[in-house]
């Protein structure tokens, strides 16, 4: 049996971690039954905490041994006196890799068990960190990717923590043997068909023979990259405040003149933070180059567009607009005309329209309702606030409505007579006088969330 110091390094590490998180009232261990999570769960019980210690096992059904592993976890938790949550999931690949799909299914279960007082504990260690950095190096990651696995982050209502990240797996193995633990060896970990397994089985051992302190050096690199990334985020936040971002009828916009005058690096840095704040996909270098090509001219074309993932960037009147790509698709799907509309909420062009009563300044509602349709070519209009009529095309240009929205403006008519143009104005003769008035509420979905 391996000789360990009288005070276990694993227990010392975990004890310090628990002391640093006094707000946690419930520790939930992600328990696969493998070496790492087995040591983590046993160590928590050894600390004899006065808060709840529970475990969760997700049965992915990907191995012939999956049910046997679940039975093993139930027996071990029963011996430890730990409540075990088990959940079987169906892994939906949907064009993704098996590992990513399984992870998503697993985390969905984790999140369902979280509350504000809960910390989910994962058994990742320093060797996992080294593997992650190697994986991300092969993908060409920047400072954020090379910051590696985070020791903690918010998850659902609680937090996710990795308290063993400073320890190497061999240290966990020695502790497991000292405690005479039984654990599961997943046969899929023996296949180098998976990239991470290839690194673990072939690359990392070879590197450790030459550089025994590989795991510690990798952790050091991750630390410096995390610091650098934090500086990058702080600069981006300062720049984002300067460009005066705002929510728009559809999507969001920022001041193009300020963005244009930033350095190339800061323009890209700012756009990444802006997209991230809206839960949209981040641009890659090729997209940033295309943005510079299209939108750094003195007078960019308002019909220009740069898209990636679920994002579309457009320009209009010295502002850059960020739209969800599915919103652009919705704009291309022209809404169908509506007859005899009395103001109830109705779907319209990727959004919704409705009539709302107002105390003053509204328009009247015909007894038989409005017909709703798109504007017609060459159509003229006489707004209530103008002394003469003008083409609807010209009036929409003057209204500063974004060009990509003009084609779906809801126009309200009575017997082919134009009465109301979107939520922009109503026409001469349609003012509500001595009767209840209304205004049109036109709402578009701003983002993917």
N, C-alpha and C positions, 0 to 999 in steps of 0.2 A: 504494500500500500504506500502511495507517495507520502513523503514527509512534508507537512505543512506547518507554518508558524502557529503558535498557540492561538493567536487571534486571526481568524480567516480574513484574507484580503477581500474576498467576495462580500462577507458580512460587513466589514468596515466600509466598503464602498457603498453598499446599499443603505447602511445606517446613516451615513452622511447625507445621502440623497433624500431619505425620508425626513430628516430634520430640516432640510431646505424647503420642504413642501408641507408646512403645517396646515394649509387650507384643505388638504385632501382628506376626505372622510371615508373613502372607499377605493381600495387598490384592486384593479381588475387586470389579471395577467392573461395575455394572449398565449394560450397554452396549446402548443402543437403536439406535445409529448416528446419532442426532441431534446437533445442535450441542453441547449441554451435556456429554453423556457422551463425545463425541469429544474435546473439549478436556481433560476430566478424565483420560481414558486416556492421551492423548499427554503431558500434563504429568507423570503418574506415571513414564512411561518416561524423560522428560527428566531426572528427578531421579536416575536411575541408582541405584536403591535396591539394597541387598544382601539383600532379601527377595523372595518370590514376588509377581509382579504378574500377575493373571489377569482375564479378563472373562467375563461371562455374558450371553447374548442369548436372550430369550424370544420365540418366534414365536407370537403370539396367533391368527394366521390370520384376523384381522378385516378385512384389506385385501387387495385383489387383488395388491398389491405386496409382501406379507409375505415371500414366499420370496426376492424380489430384495433386500429389506433384509437378510435373513439372509446372503445371498451377499456383499453389500457389507461386512458386519461381519467375515465370515471373511477377506476379502481384506485389509481394513485391519489386522486382528490379525496376519495373516501378515507383513505389511510391518513391523509394530512388533515382531515376535518375541514376541507375547503369546499364551498359551494361551487359547482361547475355548471355553467350554461353551455349547452350543446345546440348546434344548429347545422342542419344539412343545407347545402346550397347547390344550385345548378349553374355551372360556369358558362356564361354566354360569351363566346369569342367575338362575334360581330366584327370580323376583320382585324381584330387585335391579336397580339401574341397570347399564348396560353397563360404565361406568368402574369401579365398585366390584367387579363380577364379574371383570373383567380384572385388577384389582389383586390380588385374592385368589389368582387362578391364578398370577400372576407371583411373588408372595411365597412361595407354596408351593415354587416352583422354587428361589428364593433360599435358603430355609431348608434345603433338602435338601443344599446345598453348603457350609453353614457348619460350622465347628468352633470350639473355644475360642480358637484363635490367629488366627481370620479376622475381618477387618473388611470389610463390604459397603459400598462407596462409591456414593453417588447424586449426580447432577449438579445438584441443586436450587440455585437462586441467589436473590438478594434480590428479584427481580421475582416469582418463585414465591411467596415469603413474602408479598409485598403482595397477590397474587391470593388466597392462602389466607385472609388476614385479611378481605378483602372478602367472600369466600364465607361465612365464619363470622359476619361481621357481619350478613349477610342472613338467616342462620339463627337469629339471636338468641343466639349463644354467650356463655357466661360467661368467667371469667378463664382457665380451662383451655383452652377453644377459642381464645380470643384470644391465647394464648401462642404460637400458630402452629406452624410446622414445627420440630421439635426438631433440634438440630445432631447429636445422637447419642442412641441408646437401645439397650438389649439386643435382640438378635434371635437366636432359636434359641440355639445355644451361644456365639455370638460377639456382635459389635456392628454396628449400622448407623450410618453416619456420612455427613454432608453437608458436606464441607470447603469448598465454594464458596458457602456460604449468605450470606456477607458481600459477595459480588461481584454486580454487576448483569450482566444478560445481554449488554448492549452491550460490556462489558469482555471477556466470553468471546468474543464475535463478533470483536472486534479481534484477540484472540490467535489465534483460529482462522485468520483471514485472514493473519496474519503467518507462521503455520506452513504456510499453503497446504493446509489440511485439506479433505477432502471429507466432506460429511455429508448425511444424509437429511432431507428435509422431509416430514413426515407430512401427507397431504392432509386428514386429519380435523381438524388444528389450524386449518384455514381456515374451518371451519363454526361459525357462532355459535349453532347449535342446542344446543351444550353450554354450560352456565353458565360454566364456567371460560374457555372460548374467548371468550365474549361479553365477559367482563371484560378479557381480554387484548387483544382486537381493538378494542373500542369504548370501554370505560370507563377503563381504566388510561392509555391514551395521552392522553385528554382531561384526566384529572387531572394527568398529568405536564406538560402544557402550562401549567397554572396553578401547579402545585407541583412543580418539577423534582426536588426531593429526596424525592419520595414514598416510594421504596423504603427510604431510610435512616430516614425517620420511621416507616414501618411496622415496621421492624426494632426501632426504639426502643420502640414500643408493645408489641410482642411480648415484649421483654425485661422491661418493667415488669409486664406481665400474668403472665409466668412467675414473677417474684418474688412477686407477690400470691398466685398460686395455691400457691406453696410455703408461704407463711404459712398459708393456708387449710388445707392438708394437715397442717401441724404442729399446729394447733388441733384438727383432727379426730382426729389420733392421740392427743392428750392426753385428749380426751373419750372416745374409744373405750376407752382403758385404764380410765377411771373407771366405765364401765358394765359392766365385768366380762363381756366376751363369752365364750361357751363353745360348744363343739360339743355338739349334742344327738343323740339317737337318729336324728332326721331333721332336717337343717338345722342352724341355730345360733340362739342366743338372747342377749339382753342384758338388763340390769337396767332395767325400765320406769320405776321410781321416779326414777332418776338422769336418764334420758333425758327424762322428763316435765318435770323442773325446769330443763332447759336453755332458753336463748332459742330462739325460732322459727328463727333463722338457724343456730344451732349444732345444733339437732335435725336439720335437713335436711342440713347439712354432714356430720354424723356418719353419717347413714344412707347417704349417697353413698359414703363411704369404706368402710363396713361391707359394702355390696353389692359394691363394686369388689374388696375383699379376697377375696370368694368367687366372683369372676368372673361376677357376675350383672349384669343390666341396671340402669342408674342411674335413680332416680326423677326425674320432672319436677315442676314446681311444683304442678300439679293433683293429683298423687299425694301430695305432702307435705301439701297442704291437707286431703285426705281422711283421711290418717293422723291429723292433729290433730283432725278432727271425730270420728273413731271412738275414738281411743285416749288422748285427754287428759282424759277424764272420770275421776271418782274411782274408779268401778268399771266399767271397760270390759267389754263383752260378749265372752265367750270365743268366741262364734260369729262375731264380726266378722272381716272380711278385706279387705285392700286389695291389689290385684294390678296389676302392670304388666309388660310384656315377659315375661321368664322368672322373675319374682319374685312371691311371695305373703308378706305380712306378717300375722301373727296374734298374739293376746294370750292368755296363760294364767298365772295366779298370779304377777302382778307381773313378768312377763318378756315381752318382745317376741320373737317367733320369726320367723326369716327362712327361708323354704322355697323351693326351686326349684319353679316352676309345674308342671313335668312330674311332680314328686313328688306334688302335689295331684291331678293326673289319675290317677296310679297308685293313690292311696288310694281314688278313686271306683270303680276297677275291682276288685270284690270277688274274692278268690282262690277257686278251686274246691276242694272237699273232696278229701282224699287218704286212701286206704284202705291198711291194712297197711304203714304207714311204719316202716322200721327205722332211721331216723336219717341216711340219706344226704342230702347237700345237695339241697334242693328250692326252686324259686322259690315266693315267697309275698308277695303284696301289694306289688309293686314292690321286693322285696328277696329274702332267702333265709333258710331255716331249716335247721338241722342239729342233730344230737345229738353232744355231746362228753363223753367219759368224765371223771369226776372222782374224786379219792381219797376224798372224804367229802362228806356233805351232799347227795348226788344222789338221784335217783329211779330206780326199777327200770324195765326195758324188757320189756314182755310178749313172749313167745316169737313171737307172730304179728304183733307190731308195733302201732303206734298208728293210730287213725283221726284225721285232722287236719281241723278245720273251724272256722267262726266260732262265737262264743258265741250262745246261744239266748235268746229273750225269757223273762224271769222265772226264768232258771236260777240255782240256788243252788250254793254252793261252801263246802267246809270246809278252809281252808288248814292246812297242817301246824303252823303256829305259832299258831293260834287255838284257843280252847276251845269254839267253836261255829261253826255255819255262818252264812252271810250271802249276800244276793243278789250275784251276780257284778257287777252294775251298781254296787252300793255299794262293793264291794271295789276295783274299778277306779278309782273316784273317790278312795278313800283312798290308792291307790298313787301318786297324783300323775302318772300317765301322761297325756300330753296328750290332750284330748278327741278330736282328729282321728285318733288312733291306736287308740282303743278299739274301733272298729268292725272292725279287721282283726287283732286279737290272735289268734294261732294257739292253739287249744285242743286238747289231746291227750286222746283218750278211748280206753277199751277197752270194747267192747260197750255204748256209750252212757253209760258211767260217766266223769265228768270226772276226769282225773288231773293234768293240768298246764295252767297258764294262762300262755302266753307264756314269757318268761324271768323272770317275776315271782315265781312260787311253784309248788309242787306240793301236791297235796291230801293230807289225812290218809289214812294207810294205804298211801301210795305211796313211803315212804322205802325206800332200798336198804339192806337189812340182811344182811350176810354174802354179798353179791354185788356185782358191778360196778355203780356208780351213774353216772347221766348228768345232764347239764343241757342245757337247750334254748338254742341260740345263735340269736338272731333279729337279723338285720342288715338295715338299710334303707339305701338309697343316699342319702348325705347331700347331694350337690350334683350339678351338671351335669358337673363335671369328672371 
